[in-house]
Amino acid sequence: MENPINILFQVIQRLWSSALNGRPLYKLVLRFAVNFSPVFIWLFMFKNAGVVPNEWRPKIHVGWAYYTDSTVFSPWWFPAWAVLMVVVTFIWYHIVKNKSVYLTQPPQKDLEGGFDSIQLMDSDSRSDSGSSTSGDDSSDDIVEDLGYRLSHGMIPKAKTHALYLTPLLLCLIWPVLNTAHWFATPLTVPKDLTAWLFYVLAHITFPILTAVWLYVFHLPGALKCFSIALGLQNIAGVCTHMLFPTAPPWFIHMHGPEAEANYDMPGYAAGLTRVDVALGTHLHSKGFHKSPIVFGAVPSLHSAMAVQVCIFVWYFANSIALRILAIGFVCVQWWATMYLDHHFRIDLLIGCCYALISFGAIWPYIRHQELKFLKARRENDFTHGTTMGMRVFRGFDRIQRFFDPYH
């Protein structure tokens, strides 16, 4: 039996070589800095927002979010929302329906990362040829198969199960936010701790876990796309906070929607002060008191980050359980922000829109990376056609398949 220390050394060596993937160390560090630069720019902007002189800043809109939230999410607006969502869904469905690329025959997988005899055919040429893929009687049936199933002879030009999430989120956000708002009372210690768990801890850990999951299980470039999408939406969010400052719910509940606000007012932890009492700490009260952006309710970056995590999980995951978990994370995060009195429903809605727009902006690059990845697989290029997990466990067939996004 081989020495366990030698086995551990081999595992560490494989992890290191797989992370480098044929690149020198300085290039890995440089790529990390470049790929995550949008996130670093956002953090820099947020941390230094307080250096802008108060006389340069625009007027604070105290009651805007409060009155807009009351109007948009009133029961009288539901018919208008339903009609709008039907129109959006109809248009979106026809956009997605026409974005498919098919294989003329199912690919033969090779454990070293290659695909044999792959021939791509656009949807237009598919209709001209009159042939269906994978021997199915109807190509429409394949379009309805929302899985990413190469073994059934299809490479979607857009992963339709993920792209359908866009109108789905928009359709469900009105009833989901109203339901979450209803559960925001009464206040209890277990609910305080649950809200803190998601609003503070999960807000930080879930994006990190998503980034690790993308890097280990999915194509090269997926993590870069995730970083850019997060950075773009958060940079846009901070710019909105600075140019269109709005009062959060706790300010309205303390001072009223017609009160005057100024930039000398300190931040307030709102519902998190109850968590401080429960945990016997002053961490949140002190932290929010020193917040560089006090009047930044619109958009909610908690909502934007949760939705962005959800979109990427839906786009890349093959597991129904992971997709359900992602949706659940968004819903609980929405509830936590309202329960802790940090955001209105309209803040969360606008944050969701920022995430969707950011993903839409980066999606063409995601698609470019997918096609590049598939081309490497077709050419048996193990370096560029595999995930990090596949490189680590090269030679271990069953484990390698586990890290193959197309298995």
C-alpha positions as CSV (number, residue, x, y, z in Angstrom):
1,M,0.0,0.0,0.0
2,E,1.3,3.4,-1.0
3,N,2.4,5.8,1.8
4,P,-0.4,8.2,2.7
5,I,2.0,11.1,2.8
6,N,3.0,10.4,-0.8
7,I,-0.6,10.3,-1.8
8,L,-1.3,13.6,-0.1
9,F,1.8,15.1,-1.8
10,Q,0.5,13.9,-5.2
11,V,-2.9,15.4,-4.5
12,I,-1.4,18.8,-3.6
13,Q,0.9,18.6,-6.6
14,R,-2.0,17.9,-8.9
15,L,-4.1,20.7,-7.4
16,W,-1.2,23.2,-7.9
17,S,-0.4,22.1,-11.5
18,S,-4.2,22.1,-12.3
19,A,-4.6,25.6,-11.0
20,L,-1.6,26.8,-13.1
21,N,-2.8,24.8,-16.1
22,G,0.5,25.2,-17.9
23,R,0.9,28.9,-17.0
24,P,3.7,30.4,-14.9
25,L,2.8,31.6,-11.5
26,Y,3.0,35.3,-12.3
27,K,0.5,34.9,-15.1
28,L,-1.9,33.2,-12.7
29,V,-1.6,36.1,-10.3
30,L,-1.9,38.6,-13.1
31,R,-5.0,36.9,-14.5
32,F,-6.6,36.8,-11.1
33,A,-6.0,40.5,-10.7
34,V,-7.4,41.3,-14.1
35,N,-10.4,39.0,-13.9
36,F,-11.5,40.3,-10.5
37,S,-10.7,43.9,-11.2
38,P,-14.4,44.9,-11.5
39,V,-15.0,43.6,-8.0
40,F,-11.9,45.4,-6.7
41,I,-13.1,48.6,-8.4
42,W,-16.5,48.3,-6.8
43,L,-15.0,47.7,-3.3
44,F,-12.7,50.7,-3.8
45,M,-15.6,52.9,-4.9
46,F,-17.7,51.9,-1.9
47,K,-15.0,52.2,0.7
48,N,-14.0,55.7,-0.5
49,A,-17.5,57.1,-1.2
50,G,-17.2,59.2,1.9
51,V,-14.4,61.3,0.5
52,V,-16.8,63.1,-1.8
53,P,-17.6,66.5,-0.2
54,N,-21.2,66.8,1.0
55,E,-21.7,70.0,-0.9
56,W,-21.1,68.1,-4.2
57,R,-23.6,65.5,-3.5
58,P,-27.2,65.5,-4.8
59,K,-30.3,66.0,-2.7
60,I,-31.4,62.9,-0.7
61,H,-34.8,61.5,-1.9
62,V,-36.3,60.5,1.4
63,G,-39.8,59.4,0.5
64,W,-39.3,58.2,-3.1
65,A,-38.7,54.5,-2.4
66,Y,-41.4,54.5,0.3
67,Y,-44.1,56.0,-2.0
68,T,-43.0,54.0,-5.1
69,D,-43.0,50.8,-3.1
70,S,-46.5,51.4,-1.8
71,T,-47.8,52.1,-5.3
72,V,-46.1,49.4,-7.4
73,F,-46.8,46.6,-4.9
74,S,-50.4,47.5,-4.2
75,P,-53.0,44.9,-5.3
76,W,-54.4,47.4,-7.8
77,W,-51.2,47.1,-9.8
78,F,-51.2,43.3,-10.2
79,P,-53.3,43.2,-13.4
80,A,-50.9,45.7,-15.1
81,W,-47.9,43.7,-13.8
82,A,-49.5,40.5,-15.2
83,V,-50.1,41.9,-18.6
84,L,-46.6,43.3,-18.8
85,M,-45.1,39.9,-17.8
86,V,-47.2,38.1,-20.4
87,V,-45.8,40.4,-23.1
88,V,-42.2,40.1,-21.8
89,T,-42.5,36.3,-21.6
90,F,-43.9,36.0,-25.1
91,I,-41.2,38.1,-26.7
92,W,-38.4,36.4,-24.7
93,Y,-39.7,32.9,-25.5
94,H,-39.4,33.6,-29.3
95,I,-36.0,35.1,-28.8
96,V,-34.7,32.0,-27.0
97,K,-36.5,29.5,-29.2
98,N,-34.5,30.6,-32.2
99,K,-31.1,30.3,-30.5
100,S,-30.3,26.6,-30.9
101,V,-27.4,24.8,-32.5
102,Y,-27.7,21.1,-33.1
103,L,-25.5,18.1,-33.8
104,T,-26.1,16.0,-36.9
105,Q,-25.1,13.0,-34.8
106,P,-24.5,12.3,-31.1
107,P,-20.9,12.9,-30.0
108,Q,-18.7,10.0,-28.8
109,K,-17.1,11.0,-25.5
110,D,-13.5,10.5,-24.8
111,L,-12.2,10.6,-21.2
112,E,-9.2,12.6,-22.3
113,G,-11.6,15.4,-23.1
114,G,-12.3,15.0,-26.8
115,F,-15.5,14.7,-28.8
116,D,-15.5,12.8,-32.1
117,S,-17.3,13.6,-35.3
118,I,-19.1,16.7,-34.0
119,Q,-20.8,18.7,-36.8
120,L,-22.6,21.9,-35.8
121,M,-25.7,23.0,-37.7
122,D,-27.7,26.2,-37.1
123,S,-31.4,26.2,-36.6
124,D,-32.0,27.6,-40.0
125,S,-30.0,24.9,-41.8
126,R,-31.7,22.4,-39.6
127,S,-35.1,23.3,-40.9
128,D,-33.8,23.3,-44.5
129,S,-32.3,19.8,-44.1
130,G,-35.6,18.5,-42.7
131,S,-33.7,16.1,-40.4
132,S,-34.0,16.0,-36.6
133,T,-31.2,15.4,-34.2
134,S,-30.4,12.3,-32.3
135,G,-32.9,10.3,-34.3
136,D,-35.9,12.1,-32.6
137,D,-39.1,12.4,-34.7
138,S,-39.5,16.1,-33.9
139,S,-36.9,18.8,-33.4
140,D,-39.4,20.8,-31.4
141,D,-39.4,18.0,-28.8
142,I,-35.6,18.5,-28.4
143,V,-36.1,22.3,-28.1
144,E,-38.4,21.6,-25.1
145,D,-35.7,19.4,-23.5
146,L,-34.1,22.1,-21.3
147,G,-31.2,20.0,-20.1
148,Y,-27.7,20.4,-21.5
149,R,-27.5,16.8,-22.9
150,L,-24.7,16.2,-25.4
151,S,-25.4,12.5,-25.1
152,H,-28.7,13.2,-26.8
153,G,-27.0,14.9,-29.7
154,M,-27.7,18.6,-28.9
155,I,-25.5,21.6,-28.1
156,P,-27.9,24.4,-27.2
157,K,-26.8,27.8,-28.6
158,A,-28.3,29.2,-25.4
159,K,-29.0,27.1,-22.4
160,T,-32.7,27.6,-22.6
161,H,-33.4,26.4,-19.0
162,A,-31.3,29.3,-17.8
163,L,-32.5,31.9,-20.2
164,Y,-36.2,31.1,-19.4
165,L,-35.3,32.1,-15.8
166,T,-35.3,35.8,-16.8
167,P,-39.0,36.2,-17.5
168,L,-39.7,33.7,-14.7
169,L,-38.0,35.9,-12.2
170,L,-39.8,39.0,-13.5
171,C,-43.2,37.2,-13.3
172,L,-42.7,35.8,-9.8
173,I,-41.0,38.8,-8.2
174,W,-44.3,40.7,-7.5
175,P,-46.1,37.9,-5.6
176,V,-42.8,36.6,-4.0
177,L,-41.9,40.0,-2.7
178,N,-45.4,40.6,-1.4
179,T,-45.3,37.2,0.3
180,A,-41.9,37.9,1.8
181,H,-43.1,41.3,3.0
182,W,-46.1,39.7,4.7
183,F,-43.7,37.3,6.6
184,A,-41.6,40.2,7.8
185,T,-43.7,40.4,10.9
186,P,-43.9,39.6,13.8
187,L,-40.3,40.0,15.1
188,T,-38.8,37.1,17.0
189,V,-35.3,36.1,18.0
190,P,-35.2,32.9,15.8
191,K,-36.3,35.1,12.8
192,D,-33.6,37.7,13.8
193,L,-30.9,35.1,13.7
194,T,-32.2,33.5,10.4
195,A,-32.3,36.9,8.7
196,W,-28.8,37.7,10.0
197,L,-27.5,34.3,8.7
198,F,-28.6,35.1,5.2
199,Y,-28.2,38.9,5.1
200,V,-24.7,38.9,6.5
201,L,-23.1,35.5,6.3
202,A,-24.7,34.0,3.2
203,H,-24.4,37.3,1.4
204,I,-20.6,36.9,1.6
205,T,-20.2,33.1,1.4
206,F,-22.7,32.2,-1.3
207,P,-20.9,34.3,-4.1
208,I,-17.6,32.8,-2.9
209,L,-18.9,29.3,-3.0
210,T,-20.4,29.9,-6.4
211,A,-17.0,31.2,-7.7
212,V,-15.2,28.1,-6.4
213,W,-17.9,25.8,-7.9
214,L,-17.6,27.6,-11.3
215,Y,-13.8,27.3,-11.2
216,V,-13.7,23.6,-10.2
217,F,-16.7,22.2,-12.1
218,H,-17.1,24.4,-15.2
219,L,-15.4,25.7,-18.3
220,P,-12.4,28.1,-18.1
221,G,-13.7,31.6,-18.2
222,A,-16.9,31.0,-16.3
223,L,-15.4,32.4,-13.1
224,K,-14.2,35.5,-15.0
225,C,-17.6,36.1,-16.4
226,F,-19.1,35.8,-12.9
227,S,-16.7,38.3,-11.5
228,I,-17.3,40.8,-14.3
229,A,-21.1,40.4,-13.9
230,L,-20.9,41.0,-10.2
231,G,-18.5,43.9,-10.6
232,L,-20.6,45.6,-13.3
233,Q,-23.8,45.5,-11.4
234,N,-22.2,46.6,-8.1
235,I,-20.3,49.5,-9.8
236,A,-23.6,50.6,-11.4
237,G,-25.3,50.2,-8.0
238,V,-22.8,52.4,-6.2
239,C,-23.0,55.0,-8.9
240,T,-26.8,55.0,-8.5
241,H,-26.4,55.4,-4.7
242,M,-24.2,58.4,-5.2
243,L,-26.2,60.1,-7.9
244,F,-29.7,59.2,-6.7
245,P,-29.5,58.7,-2.9
246,T,-32.6,57.3,-1.3
247,A,-33.6,56.7,2.3
248,P,-33.9,53.1,3.6
249,P,-37.0,51.8,5.5
250,W,-35.5,52.3,8.9
251,F,-35.1,56.0,8.3
252,I,-38.7,56.3,7.2
253,H,-39.9,54.4,10.3
254,M,-37.8,56.6,12.6
255,H,-38.4,60.0,11.1
256,G,-41.2,59.7,8.6
257,P,-41.3,60.0,4.7
258,E,-41.4,63.8,4.8
259,A,-38.4,64.3,7.1
260,E,-35.2,66.1,6.0
261,A,-32.0,64.0,5.6
262,N,-28.4,65.1,5.3
263,Y,-25.1,63.4,4.7
264,D,-23.9,64.0,8.3
265,M,-26.3,61.5,9.7
266,P,-24.7,58.2,10.7
267,G,-25.7,54.8,9.4
268,Y,-27.9,52.5,11.5
269,A,-28.0,48.7,11.7
270,A,-31.8,48.6,12.1
271,G,-32.9,45.0,12.7
272,L,-29.3,43.9,13.1
273,T,-29.2,45.7,16.4
274,R,-31.5,43.0,17.8
275,V,-28.9,40.4,16.6
276,D,-26.2,42.3,18.4
277,V,-28.3,42.0,21.6
278,A,-28.9,38.3,21.0
279,L,-25.2,37.6,20.3
280,G,-23.9,40.0,23.0
281,T,-21.9,42.1,20.5
282,H,-21.8,45.6,19.0
283,L,-20.2,44.5,15.7
284,H,-23.1,45.4,13.4
285,S,-24.1,48.6,15.2
286,K,-20.5,49.9,15.0
287,G,-20.1,48.7,11.4
288,F,-23.2,50.3,10.0
289,H,-22.6,53.5,12.0
290,K,-19.4,54.0,10.0
291,S,-21.0,53.1,6.6
292,P,-19.7,55.3,3.8
293,I,-23.1,55.2,2.0
294,V,-26.0,55.7,4.4
295,F,-28.6,56.6,1.8
296,G,-28.1,53.9,-0.7
297,A,-31.4,51.9,-0.6
298,V,-31.9,51.8,-4.4
299,P,-30.8,49.4,-5.8
300,S,-30.4,46.7,-3.2
301,L,-27.0,45.1,-3.9
302,H,-28.0,42.2,-1.6
303,S,-30.7,41.5,-4.0
304,A,-28.5,42.0,-7.1
305,M,-25.8,39.7,-5.8
306,A,-28.3,36.9,-4.8
307,V,-30.0,37.1,-8.2
308,Q,-26.6,37.0,-10.0
309,V,-25.6,33.9,-8.1
310,C,-29.0,32.3,-8.9
311,I,-28.6,33.1,-12.7
312,F,-25.1,31.6,-12.9
313,V,-26.2,28.5,-11.0
314,W,-29.2,28.1,-13.3
315,Y,-27.1,28.6,-16.4
316,F,-24.3,26.2,-15.6
317,A,-25.8,23.6,-13.2
318,N,-27.2,20.3,-14.4
319,S,-28.7,19.6,-11.0
320,I,-32.3,20.4,-10.2
321,A,-31.4,20.5,-6.5
322,L,-28.8,23.2,-7.1
323,R,-31.3,25.3,-9.1
324,I,-33.9,25.0,-6.4
325,L,-31.3,26.0,-3.8
326,A,-30.4,29.1,-5.8
327,I,-34.0,30.2,-6.1
328,G,-34.5,29.5,-2.4
329,F,-31.5,31.6,-1.6
330,V,-32.9,34.6,-3.5
331,C,-36.3,34.4,-1.8
332,V,-34.9,34.1,1.7
333,Q,-32.4,36.9,1.0
334,W,-35.3,39.1,-0.1
335,W,-37.2,38.3,3.0
336,A,-34.2,39.0,5.3
337,T,-33.5,42.4,3.8
338,M,-37.1,43.5,4.5
339,Y,-37.4,41.8,7.9
340,L,-34.2,43.6,9.1
341,D,-35.7,46.9,7.8
342,H,-32.9,47.6,5.3
343,H,-34.7,47.6,2.0
344,F,-38.2,48.1,0.5
345,R,-39.6,45.8,-2.1
346,I,-38.9,48.3,-4.9
347,D,-35.2,48.3,-3.9
348,L,-35.1,44.5,-4.3
349,L,-36.9,44.7,-7.7
350,I,-34.5,47.3,-9.0
351,G,-31.5,45.2,-7.7
352,C,-32.9,42.2,-9.5
353,C,-33.1,44.2,-12.8
354,Y,-29.4,45.4,-12.3
355,A,-28.4,41.7,-12.1
356,L,-30.4,40.7,-15.2
357,I,-29.0,43.6,-17.2
358,S,-25.4,42.8,-16.1
359,F,-25.8,39.1,-17.0
360,G,-27.2,40.1,-20.4
361,A,-24.2,42.3,-21.0
362,I,-21.7,39.5,-20.3
363,W,-23.7,36.6,-21.8
364,P,-22.2,37.0,-25.4
365,Y,-18.8,36.5,-23.8
366,I,-20.0,33.5,-21.9
367,R,-21.3,32.0,-25.1
368,H,-17.9,32.7,-26.8
369,Q,-16.1,30.8,-23.9
370,E,-18.5,27.9,-24.3
371,L,-17.9,27.6,-28.0
372,K,-14.1,27.9,-27.4
373,F,-14.4,25.1,-24.8
374,L,-16.3,22.9,-27.1
375,K,-13.8,23.5,-29.9
376,A,-11.0,22.4,-27.6
377,R,-12.9,19.2,-26.6
378,R,-13.4,18.4,-30.3
379,E,-9.7,18.8,-30.9
380,N,-8.8,16.6,-27.9
381,D,-7.1,19.7,-26.3
382,F,-7.1,18.5,-22.7
383,T,-5.5,21.8,-21.4
384,H,-8.2,24.1,-22.7
385,G,-11.1,21.6,-22.9
386,T,-11.3,20.5,-19.3
387,T,-12.3,21.8,-15.9
388,M,-9.9,22.1,-13.0
389,G,-11.6,19.1,-11.4
390,M,-11.1,17.0,-14.5
391,R,-7.4,18.0,-14.6
392,V,-6.9,17.1,-11.0
393,F,-8.4,13.6,-11.4
394,R,-7.1,12.9,-14.8
395,G,-6.8,9.1,-15.2
396,F,-9.5,8.4,-12.6
397,D,-12.3,7.8,-15.1
398,R,-15.3,7.9,-12.7
399,I,-14.2,10.8,-10.7
400,Q,-13.2,12.7,-13.8
401,R,-16.7,12.3,-15.2
402,F,-18.1,13.8,-12.0
403,F,-16.2,17.1,-12.8
404,D,-17.2,17.0,-16.5
405,P,-20.0,19.6,-17.1
406,Y,-21.1,17.7,-20.2
407,H,-21.5,14.3,-18.5
